[in-house]
Amino acid sequence: MSKKQSPKEKNVSGRRAFLKGAAVAGGAAALASGQRAVAASDPVSGDALAGSGYQESGHIRDYYKTARL
């Protein structure tokens, strides 16, 4: 028993097929480019992370002062 699809259902399934194909093509293009992920190729030691991150500077403190309610 095959169910006939209405034109609307055919359009939806056509869009889904297109989006699936676009996703596969995008993934294939990323793999074919030969670029590796930064996290996989450049491991970062704990010492390199010690100085990075949030640092409160003078202009940040000024903003906090003016933003107080």
C-alpha positions as CSV (number, residue, x, y, z in Angstrom):
1,M,0.0,0.0,0.0
2,S,1.6,3.2,-1.1
3,K,0.2,6.4,0.0
4,K,0.0,9.2,-2.5
5,Q,1.7,12.4,-1.4
6,S,0.0,15.7,-1.8
7,P,1.9,18.5,-3.6
8,K,2.7,20.1,-0.2
9,E,4.1,16.9,1.2
10,K,6.3,16.4,-2.0
11,N,7.6,20.0,-1.6
12,V,8.5,19.4,2.1
13,S,10.3,16.1,1.3
14,G,12.1,17.8,-1.6
15,R,13.3,20.6,0.8
16,R,14.4,18.0,3.3
17,A,16.4,16.1,0.7
18,F,18.0,19.3,-0.5
19,L,19.0,20.3,3.1
20,K,20.4,16.9,3.8
21,G,22.4,17.0,0.6
22,A,23.7,20.5,1.4
23,A,24.8,19.3,4.9
24,V,26.6,16.3,3.4
25,A,28.3,18.5,0.8
26,G,29.4,21.0,3.4
27,G,30.9,18.3,5.5
28,A,32.6,16.7,2.5
29,A,34.0,20.1,1.5
30,A,35.4,20.6,5.1
31,L,37.1,17.2,5.0
32,A,38.4,17.8,1.5
33,S,40.0,21.1,2.5
34,G,42.5,19.3,4.6
35,Q,42.3,21.6,7.5
36,R,42.5,20.1,11.0
37,A,40.7,21.4,14.0
38,V,42.9,23.7,16.2
39,A,42.1,21.8,19.3
40,A,43.2,18.5,17.8
41,S,46.4,19.9,16.2
42,D,47.6,22.3,18.9
43,P,47.3,21.1,22.4
44,V,47.5,23.9,24.9
45,S,49.4,23.4,28.2
46,G,48.0,24.6,31.5
47,D,50.7,27.3,31.8
48,A,49.6,29.0,28.6
49,L,46.0,29.4,30.0
50,A,47.2,30.9,33.3
51,G,47.3,34.5,31.9
52,S,44.3,34.3,29.6
53,G,40.7,34.9,30.4
54,Y,38.8,37.6,32.1
55,Q,40.9,40.5,33.3
56,E,39.3,43.5,34.9
57,S,41.0,46.7,33.6
58,G,40.5,50.4,34.3
59,H,37.8,50.9,31.7
60,I,35.9,47.9,32.9
61,R,36.0,49.2,36.5
62,D,34.7,52.6,35.2
63,Y,31.9,50.9,33.4
64,Y,30.9,48.9,36.5
65,K,30.8,52.2,38.5
66,T,28.5,53.9,36.0
67,A,26.3,50.8,35.6
68,R,25.4,50.5,39.3
69,L,21.8,51.2,40.2
